[in-house]
């Protein structure tokens, strides 16, 4: 079992022995069962290629026309940024090839996109999570989940994507920041890769990541605390208690970034419901469930405050849900606070 090293040696290119370098392509191939067709491996590599293209655009966004708004409003009622549109087009374009994916559920599209070929997998994704941070040069990401068709080879139906996260066969995210990382799981642990710009490849950084035993952070937007239900407020007060060493409050406002930091250092990320938006803002199919899948694979949990996010049955592709995801003991403690009887104001 690998543990997180906060300062791992950088994978070197050129004079280092080849044995020190493990590319994502090699890692995927080595982890693939002998009986597998290779479709899932190839599809994950397609997403890695999409990450390279999107990373290149995000790094050069200020030098191109990618920082502005596109003039289009998506199904969420949010005005799309140019990078939102680009990321959506790149992912759709790559997944449409090869006959591996039959349908794509994207935050940026009002309906499901059906591909020719009836591939065995259905992908859900938020092409550019945290895009409101783009102009401020704050880290952003891509979140994805993968379902296997109920009847591979047939034309996909609503039952292939409107299903609980427990049915996911893979999930992951790409993080575009000071470096570009790809983190994914296919049910055999959580593995992280860093894009080496010189090699042009994602190189293995950590395998079998788990949430550390001693959590460091809780990531809540405290500015909205007056609109939360009492149980969430009680949890934050508990996290800030004086009787034991406390966690620090750190909140970026980009789900991928907040989740990633807490995965490495221990903690919990939250986007609760509020008085005005009881269901919260994050979407179940392509944000909440994939992050919960990764959390569980890393020994953690994802919850809506009462129920595992992986057990929720979506009724709509853009259904929203409160999200609490991170270290197991923290999410379970939050659920305890939420389940307690209401106290008089």
N, C-alpha and C positions, 0 to 999 in steps of 0.2 A: 504494500500500500504506500503510494507516494504521499508525501506531505508537502505543504506549501512552503517554499523558501521565498521570503520577501525580496531577496536579492539574488536570483538565480544567475549562473554564468550565462552570458549571452552566447547563443549558438554562433560560432564563427564560420566564415566561409573562406575557402581558399586553402591556407596552409594547414587547417585542422584535419585530423583524421576523419574520414567519412563516417566512421562508426559513431561519432558524436552527433551526427545530424540525422534526424528522423523526420521526413516530410509527411504532410498529412496524407498524401497519396499512398505512400508506403504503409503508414500506420493503419489506414482504412483497409488496405489489402490484407495486411497481416491479421487484422481482427475479423475479417470476413470468414464465416463458416464455410467449410468445403462444399456443403450442399447448397449454398446461396447462389442466386443467379448473377449477383453483382449489380443489380439495379439500384439498390439502396446506396451502396458504396459510390457508384457513379453519380447518383443524384446529389449526395452530400458533397462530392467534389465539384459539381456544378455550382453549388451554393458557395463553395470556397472561391471559385472563379468570380462569381458575382461580387463577393466581398472585395476581391482585388480591384475590380473596376470601380466599385462605389468608393472604396478607400482612396483611389487615385483622384476621383472627382472631389471628395471632401477636402483633401489636402490642397487642392488647387482652386477651391471654390471662390476664394477672394480674388483670384486672378482671372476668373471667367465670369460667365453670366449666371452662376449657380446659386448665388446668395439671395436673390430676390424671390418674390412670390410669382407663381405661375399664372395667376388670374383665374384659377379654377378652384371651386369649392368641392371637397370630397363628400362622401355619404355621411361623414360624421359632422358635417356643418363647419369643417375647418378649412380655411383657405390653404391650398397646397403650396409648398415651396417648390422651387424648380428641382431641388435635389430629391424631394419626395417623388416627383414624377419620374425622374431619371432612375432612381433605385427600383421603383415598381416596374418600369419597362425592362430594365436589365434582368431582374429576377424572372419575370414572366418569359422573356425571350430565351433565356438559357434553359428554363424548365420545360419549355415547349418542345425542345429538341430531344431526340433519342428514344422517344416512346416509353419513358419511365414514369412520367407524371400524367395523370388523366385530368386533374382539376386543381385549380389554385384559388384559395380564398385569401384576398388581400384587403388590408385596411383601406386602400386607396380606390377600390372598385366596389360599386354598389351591389353587384351580383357576382356569382362564382364564374370564373373563367374556365371553360371546358376546352381541353386540348385534343387534337386528333391522336389516334393511336391506342387509346384506352390502356395507358400504362397502369401498373399495379398500385401506384401511390397517389395520395392526395396531400397537398402541402397547404398549410395555413401560414400567413406571415404578416408582420408589420414591417414593410420595407425600410422605413426609417423612423425608428422610435426616438422621441425627443427632438423632433425636427424644429420645434419652436426655439430650440437653443442654437440653431445653426448660425444665425447672424452674430451671436455672441461668442462663437468659436468654442462652445462647450461640447464635451464628448457626446456622441450619439451612437445609435446602433441599429441592428436588424435582428428581429426575433422570428423564429420559425418553428413549426411543429409538423410532424409527418404521420399520417395515418395510412394503413394499408387498406385497399379497397376490400369491401366485404366479399365481393365476387370478382376477383381480378380477371381482366380480359373483357368484362362487360362495360357498357356505357355507365359512367358514374351517375349516382343519384344522390338526393339530399341525405339519405342515410349514410353516405360515405363521409360526409363532413360534419353533419349535425350530430355529434357523438361526444361522449365525455372524454376528458383528457386521459383517463385510465386506458383508453384504447390506443394512445400514441405509441408508435414504435421508435420514434426518434424526436429529438428537439434540440434546439441550440440557439446561439446568438452570435452575431459579429459585433465587435466593439471598435468604433473608430475614434481614436484618441491620440495620445503621444505615440502610441504604436497601435497597429491593428491586430486584434485577436479574434480567433474563432474558438468558441467553446461549445461542445456538443456531447450528447449521450445517445446511445442506441440501446440502453438498458443494461450496460455493463460498466457503469461508472461514468464519471464526468472528466473529459479530457480537454486540454487547452493548448492552442497553437498560436504562435506569434508570426506575423508576416515579416519576413526578412526582405527589405526592399532591394538589397543587392542580389540575392538569390532569386527573388520573385516567387518565393514559395512560403507557405505556412510551415513552420518548424515546431515540433513538439516542445512544449515548455513545461507542462505538468500533466501527469496522468493520474486517474483515480482521485480527483480532488474531493475533499470532504470539508464541511464547515468545521472550523476549529472549536475545541471544547470551551474555550473562554471567549465569548463574544465581545467585540470591541465597539460596535456601532448600532444605533437604531436610526433608521432613515424615514422620518415622518416630516411632513410639511406643517410645522407648528403654527404657521400663520392661519391655518384653517381649523385649528383645534376647537374653537368655540362652536363649530358646526358639526363636530363628531358626536356619536353616541357616547354615553357615559363610560361604557366599558373600555373604549379606546383611550379616553382621557386617563382612566385609572391605570391602564398599562403604562402610559408614558410617565405618570407620577411614580409608579413602581420602578421603572427603568432609571429614574433620576433619584432614587432613594439615597439617604445618607448613611444607612447602617452598613453598607458594603461598598466596595469599589464600584463606581458607576460606569456605565457605557457612555460614550460620547455621542452627541447628536450630529449626524452628517446627512445632508440631503442635497442632491444635485438636481433632481426633477427629471432625470432621464432614467427610466426603469432599468435599462440594460446596465448603465453605469453604477447605479445604486446597488443592484443585485450583484454585480461583479465584485465590487469592493467588499460587500458583506460575505460573499462566498470565500474570498481569500482571507479576510481578517475576522470573520464571525460577526453575525448580526441579523437584523430583520429589516426588510423594506416594506413600506405600507403605502397604499393609496386607498384610504377608507371612503365609504359613502359619507355624504353630508346631508344637511337638512334639505338643500335644494336638489341634490343628486344622490338619492339613497343607494343607487346601484353603483356609485363611483364613476370613474372615467375610463378605466382600462377595460379592454375587451377580453372576454373569456377564451375564445377559440385561438387567437393568435398572439395573446400577451400573457394572460393569467395562467392558462393551462400549460403552455410550454415551459414557463418559468417554474411552475410547481413541479413539473416532471423532472427538470434539472435539479431542483432543490431536493426532491425525494431521493434521486440517485446519489446525491451528495450527503445523505443522512439527515436532510431537513424536511420541511413541509411547506405546502402552500394552502391557504385557507381563505374563505370569504368572511372569516370571523366566527363561523359556526360549523362549516362543513369543508372537507377537503375540496380544493378546486378541481382535483382530478375526478371527483365523483359527480360534479354538476353536469346536468344534461342541458346543452344549449338549445334554445328555441329559435334562435336567429343567428346568422353568421356574424353580426356586429353587436351581439348582446354584451352588455357591460356587467361588471361585477366588482365589488370591493376586493382588494388584493392585500394579503399579508403573507409574505413569503420570506423564508430564511431558515435560521437554525431551528431545529425541532423544538427544543425546550422553550424558546422564546415565542414561537407561534402557538404552542400549546398553552403557555401561560396567558397569552393574549386572549385565546378562546375562553379560558377560565374567567377572565375579567368580563368579557362580553356576555357570558352566560349568567353572571350574577344578577340578582334582582336589582331593578332600578332603585336608586336612592333619591329621596326628596331633594329638590333643589334648595 
